């Protein structure tokens, strides 16, 4: 019997894919400018570094353009060695990815099968559900506490069917974080055969003394994987390069399913150069702290509640008018992120930009309110 035209090819897709809703990225500048007929849109929707990459990165990428007819180093030898020196690990502990999302996907493919449980928090990064569902995993969402991860609640969700737990620290889109003592208590409480993924995409931005470096737990907890990226503080979002750090045994398994040449030569050279310019990270941190304070102060003056953030974005509550305000800002060429997909329809997430961009946003909000 032939499938009906309306159901084919959907009925041929694996069950997890049939129920997936694609990830919706922030609206690109080019699309907004084309729609509005303008050339000066401000994008504050995707948590990109407003300073861009280090000048060293741009120079390194230009130098390698003559060799782009050749395949990149599939094993990323130079970058892994540079990262291991930077992080205090070994090259054998590192998995390179086409962005940190790629590493999250690889982890799900290695450790999750149909019917296996994957746990993450309410209001956590949407990609966790996507990678789990794609391989037939069953997601279990732990209730949040004050918009952040309640690690005690997440530990209580673990059963004998649990294979992976995702923890975003700091969390996107709320900007909340868990302390070192909280993370360590969680790691000590879950069975050693449960893989715990500590997603530290915004690691470099955090300035809190009780915020942990996930790498400190690797020796004690062999079921831990720490995931980081060059997309945020390093300003390399367009290159798509991230990495995971774990035990040699876990890393060996993850690398077995990694596609060869998944990180381009240009991206590898750019990341190498980025590691050589720590001053750029310091400048990015200082700008973020200054402009975050400016935006928080404006919200306080306007009576707008917000979720205190340690990352490079602020999630602001606009109540039932959030969607209307988001569209009104868009009409003025200011792109911010609606959070309906996260179950937060009354909030908008705003990336911390340069001074004039934050000024522009504040003035627009004042006018709309």
C-alpha positions as CSV (number, residue, x, y, z in Angstrom):
1,X,0.0,0.0,0.0
2,X,1.4,3.4,-0.9
3,X,1.6,6.2,1.6
4,X,-0.8,9.0,1.0
5,X,0.6,12.2,-0.5
6,X,-0.1,14.1,2.7
7,X,1.7,11.8,5.1
8,X,4.8,11.0,3.0
9,X,7.7,11.4,3.8
10,X,6.9,12.4,7.4
11,X,5.8,8.8,8.3
12,X,9.2,7.6,7.1
13,X,11.1,9.8,9.6
14,X,12.2,8.4,12.9
15,X,9.7,9.1,15.7
16,X,11.9,11.6,17.5
17,X,12.3,13.8,14.3
18,X,8.6,13.7,13.5
19,X,7.8,15.6,16.7
20,X,10.7,18.1,16.6
21,X,10.1,21.9,16.3
22,X,13.2,23.5,14.6
23,X,15.2,25.9,16.7
24,X,14.3,29.5,15.9
25,X,17.4,31.7,15.8
26,X,17.4,35.5,16.3
27,X,16.2,37.5,13.3
28,X,19.2,38.4,11.1
29,X,20.1,42.1,10.5
30,X,19.9,41.7,6.8
31,X,16.3,40.5,6.9
32,X,15.2,43.3,9.1
33,X,16.9,45.9,7.0
34,X,15.4,44.5,3.9
35,X,11.9,44.5,5.4
36,X,12.1,48.0,6.7
37,X,14.2,49.5,4.0
38,X,16.9,50.7,6.4
39,X,20.6,50.2,6.6
40,X,21.3,50.7,10.3
41,X,19.5,48.0,12.3
42,X,20.8,47.1,15.8
43,X,20.9,43.4,16.6
44,X,20.6,42.7,20.3
45,X,19.0,39.3,20.0
46,X,21.7,36.6,19.7
47,X,24.2,37.3,22.5
48,X,27.0,38.1,20.2
49,X,30.1,40.1,21.3
50,X,29.6,43.7,20.2
51,X,33.3,44.2,20.0
52,X,33.6,41.3,17.5
53,X,36.8,39.2,17.3
54,X,40.3,40.2,18.3
55,X,42.3,41.8,15.5
56,X,44.7,38.9,15.9
57,X,41.9,36.6,14.8
58,X,41.2,38.5,11.6
59,X,44.9,38.5,10.7
60,X,45.2,34.8,11.3
61,X,42.2,34.0,9.2
62,X,43.4,36.1,6.3
63,X,46.8,34.3,6.4
64,X,45.2,30.9,6.0
65,X,42.9,31.8,3.0
66,X,45.5,30.6,0.5
67,X,45.2,27.0,1.8
68,X,41.4,26.7,1.9
69,X,41.5,24.3,-1.1
70,X,43.0,21.8,1.3
71,X,41.0,19.9,3.9
72,X,41.6,21.1,7.5
73,X,43.3,19.1,10.1
74,X,40.6,16.6,11.0
75,X,42.0,16.1,14.5
76,X,42.7,19.8,15.2
77,X,46.2,19.0,16.5
78,X,47.4,22.6,17.0
79,X,44.2,23.9,18.4
80,X,43.8,21.0,20.9
81,X,47.3,21.5,22.1
82,X,46.7,25.2,22.5
83,X,43.5,24.6,24.3
84,X,45.0,22.0,26.6
85,X,47.7,24.4,27.6
86,X,45.1,27.2,28.1
87,X,42.8,24.9,30.2
88,X,45.3,22.8,32.0
89,X,44.0,19.5,30.5
90,X,45.4,17.1,27.9
91,X,44.6,17.1,24.2
92,X,43.1,13.7,24.6
93,X,40.3,15.2,26.7
94,X,39.1,17.6,24.0
95,X,36.4,17.2,21.4
96,X,36.1,20.0,18.8
97,X,32.7,20.9,17.4
98,X,31.1,23.0,14.8
99,X,29.9,25.3,17.6
100,X,29.1,24.0,21.1
101,X,25.7,22.9,19.8
102,X,27.5,20.3,17.6
103,X,29.2,18.9,20.8
104,X,25.8,18.7,22.6
105,X,24.4,16.8,19.6
106,X,27.4,14.4,19.6
107,X,26.9,13.7,23.3
108,X,23.2,12.8,22.8
109,X,24.1,10.5,19.8
110,X,26.6,8.7,21.9
111,X,24.7,8.2,25.2
112,X,21.0,8.5,24.5
113,X,18.8,6.0,22.7
114,X,15.0,5.5,22.3
115,X,13.3,5.6,25.7
116,X,16.3,6.9,27.6
117,X,15.7,9.9,29.9
118,X,17.3,13.2,29.4
119,X,16.9,15.8,32.2
120,X,17.2,19.6,32.0
121,X,15.7,22.5,33.8
122,X,12.6,24.6,33.0
123,X,13.6,27.7,31.0
124,X,16.9,26.0,29.9
125,X,18.5,26.2,26.5
126,X,16.1,24.7,23.8
127,X,18.8,22.7,22.1
128,X,18.8,20.2,24.9
129,X,15.3,19.1,24.0
130,X,16.1,19.1,20.3
131,X,19.2,16.8,20.5
132,X,17.4,14.5,23.0
133,X,14.2,14.1,20.9
134,X,16.2,13.6,17.7
135,X,17.6,10.4,19.0
136,X,14.4,9.2,20.5
137,X,15.1,10.2,24.1
138,X,12.4,11.1,26.6
139,X,12.9,14.5,28.1
140,X,12.1,15.3,31.7
141,X,12.0,18.9,32.7
142,X,12.7,19.8,36.3
143,X,10.9,22.9,37.7
144,X,13.0,26.0,37.9
145,X,13.6,28.1,41.1
146,X,13.7,31.9,40.6
147,X,14.1,31.3,36.9
148,X,17.2,29.3,37.4
149,X,18.3,25.6,37.8
150,X,17.1,23.9,41.0
151,X,19.8,21.3,41.2
152,X,18.2,19.5,44.1
153,X,15.0,19.2,42.1
154,X,17.0,18.0,39.1
155,X,18.7,15.3,41.2
156,X,15.3,14.1,42.4
157,X,14.3,13.6,38.8
158,X,17.1,11.0,38.1
159,X,15.9,7.4,37.7
160,X,17.6,4.2,36.5
161,X,16.5,5.2,33.0
162,X,18.4,8.6,33.1
163,X,21.3,8.7,30.7
164,X,22.2,12.5,30.5
165,X,21.6,15.6,32.5
166,X,22.2,19.0,30.9
167,X,23.1,21.9,33.2
168,X,23.6,25.4,31.7
169,X,25.8,27.5,33.9
170,X,25.1,30.3,33.3
171,X,21.7,29.6,31.9
172,X,20.4,30.9,28.6
173,X,17.9,32.7,28.4
174,X,17.7,33.7,32.1
175,X,21.3,34.6,32.9
176,X,21.1,32.8,36.2
177,X,23.9,30.6,37.6
178,X,24.6,27.9,40.1
179,X,27.4,28.1,42.7
180,X,30.3,25.8,43.0
181,X,28.9,24.2,46.1
182,X,25.6,23.6,44.4
183,X,27.2,22.0,41.4
184,X,29.5,19.8,43.5
185,X,26.6,18.6,45.6
186,X,24.7,17.7,42.5
187,X,27.6,15.8,41.0
188,X,28.0,13.9,44.3
189,X,24.3,13.0,44.5
190,X,23.8,11.5,41.0
191,X,24.9,8.0,40.0
192,X,28.3,7.8,38.4
193,X,26.9,6.2,35.3
194,X,24.7,9.2,34.5
195,X,26.4,11.6,32.1
196,X,26.3,15.2,33.4
197,X,26.9,18.0,30.8
198,X,27.9,21.3,32.2
199,X,27.3,23.8,29.5
200,X,29.5,26.9,30.1
201,X,29.0,28.8,26.9
202,X,29.0,32.1,28.8
203,X,31.8,31.1,31.2
204,X,34.1,34.0,30.4
205,X,31.6,36.7,31.3
206,X,30.9,35.6,34.8
207,X,32.4,37.8,37.5
208,X,31.0,36.1,40.7
209,X,33.4,34.6,43.2
210,X,31.2,31.6,44.0
211,X,30.8,30.7,40.3
212,X,32.7,27.5,39.6
213,X,35.1,26.5,36.9
214,X,33.6,23.2,35.8
215,X,37.1,21.8,34.9
216,X,37.9,21.6,38.6
217,X,35.4,18.8,39.0
218,X,36.7,16.6,36.1
219,X,39.2,14.6,38.2
220,X,36.6,13.7,40.8
221,X,33.7,13.0,38.6
222,X,34.5,10.9,35.6
223,X,30.9,11.2,34.3
224,X,31.2,15.0,33.7
225,X,31.5,16.7,30.3
226,X,32.2,20.5,30.2
227,X,31.2,22.3,27.1
228,X,32.4,25.7,26.0
229,X,32.4,27.9,22.9
230,X,34.3,30.6,21.0
231,X,31.0,32.2,19.9
232,X,30.4,34.5,22.8
233,X,33.2,36.3,24.6
234,X,35.7,35.5,21.9
235,X,33.4,37.0,19.2
236,X,33.6,34.1,16.8
237,X,29.9,33.2,16.4
238,X,30.1,33.2,12.6
239,X,33.0,30.7,12.6
240,X,31.0,28.0,14.5
241,X,33.6,26.5,16.8
242,X,33.1,25.0,20.3
243,X,34.6,22.2,22.3
244,X,34.0,19.7,25.0
245,X,36.3,18.6,27.8
246,X,35.9,15.2,29.6
247,X,37.8,12.1,30.6
248,X,39.9,10.4,27.9
249,X,37.3,7.6,27.8
250,X,34.3,9.8,27.3
251,X,36.2,11.9,24.8
252,X,37.2,8.8,22.8
253,X,33.5,7.8,22.5
254,X,32.3,11.2,21.5
255,X,35.0,11.5,18.8
256,X,33.9,8.2,17.3
257,X,30.7,9.9,16.0
258,X,32.2,13.3,15.2
259,X,32.2,14.0,11.5
260,X,35.7,14.3,10.0
261,X,36.6,17.9,9.1
262,X,33.7,19.2,11.2
263,X,35.7,22.4,12.1
264,X,37.1,24.4,9.2
265,X,40.7,25.5,8.8
266,X,39.7,29.1,9.0
267,X,37.8,28.5,12.3
268,X,40.7,26.6,13.8
269,X,43.2,29.3,12.9
270,X,40.8,32.0,14.2
271,X,40.4,30.1,17.5
272,X,44.1,29.7,17.9
273,X,44.7,33.4,17.5
274,X,41.8,34.2,19.9
275,X,43.6,32.3,22.7
276,X,46.6,34.5,22.2
277,X,44.8,37.7,23.0
278,X,43.5,37.6,26.6
279,X,43.3,41.4,26.6
280,X,40.4,41.1,24.2
281,X,38.5,39.0,26.6
282,X,39.2,41.5,29.4
283,X,37.9,44.4,27.2
284,X,34.8,42.4,26.4
285,X,34.2,41.7,30.1
286,X,34.6,45.3,31.1
287,X,32.3,46.6,28.3
288,X,29.7,44.0,29.3
289,X,29.8,44.9,33.0
290,X,29.5,48.6,32.3
291,X,26.7,48.4,29.8
292,X,24.9,45.8,31.9
293,X,24.8,48.2,34.8
294,X,23.5,51.0,32.5
295,X,20.6,48.8,31.3
296,X,19.8,47.5,34.8
297,X,19.7,51.1,36.1
298,X,17.4,52.2,33.3
299,X,15.1,49.2,34.1
300,X,15.0,50.1,37.8
301,X,14.1,53.7,36.9
302,X,11.4,52.6,34.5
303,X,10.0,50.1,37.0
304,X,10.7,47.1,34.7
305,X,11.5,43.9,36.5
306,X,14.4,41.8,35.1
307,X,16.2,38.6,35.9
308,X,19.6,39.4,37.4
309,X,22.2,38.1,34.9
310,X,25.8,37.1,35.0
311,X,26.1,36.6,31.2
312,X,26.1,39.1,28.3
313,X,22.3,39.5,28.1
314,X,19.5,40.7,30.3
315,X,16.0,39.2,30.3
316,X,13.4,41.9,31.0
317,X,9.7,41.5,31.9
318,X,7.3,43.6,30.0
319,X,4.1,41.7,31.0
320,X,1.3,41.1,28.5
321,X,2.7,43.8,26.2
322,X,6.0,42.0,25.6
323,X,5.1,40.9,22.0
324,X,3.8,44.3,21.1
325,X,6.9,46.0,22.4
326,X,9.1,43.5,20.6
327,X,7.4,44.3,17.3
328,X,7.5,48.0,18.0
329,X,11.3,47.8,18.6
330,X,11.7,45.8,15.4
331,X,9.9,48.5,13.5
332,X,12.6,50.9,14.8
333,X,15.3,48.6,13.6
334,X,16.1,47.2,17.1
335,X,16.2,43.4,17.2
336,X,15.6,41.7,20.6
337,X,14.6,38.1,21.4
338,X,11.1,37.1,22.2
339,X,10.9,34.1,24.6
340,X,7.6,32.5,23.8
341,X,9.4,29.2,22.9
342,X,10.8,29.1,26.4
343,X,7.4,29.5,28.1
344,X,8.3,33.1,28.9
345,X,5.8,35.1,26.8
346,X,6.0,38.2,29.1
347,X,9.8,38.5,28.7
348,X,12.3,39.8,26.1
349,X,16.0,38.9,26.1
350,X,18.3,41.7,25.3
351,X,22.0,41.3,24.4
352,X,24.3,43.8,26.0
353,X,25.7,46.0,23.3
354,X,27.9,49.0,23.0
355,X,27.0,52.2,24.8
356,X,25.2,53.9,21.8
357,X,23.2,50.7,21.2
358,X,22.1,50.4,24.8
359,X,21.2,54.2,24.7
360,X,19.2,53.6,21.6
361,X,17.3,50.7,23.2
362,X,16.6,52.6,26.4
363,X,15.3,55.6,24.6
364,X,13.0,53.4,22.4
365,X,11.7,51.6,25.5
366,X,11.0,54.9,27.3
367,X,9.0,56.1,24.3
368,X,7.0,52.9,24.0
369,X,6.2,52.9,27.7
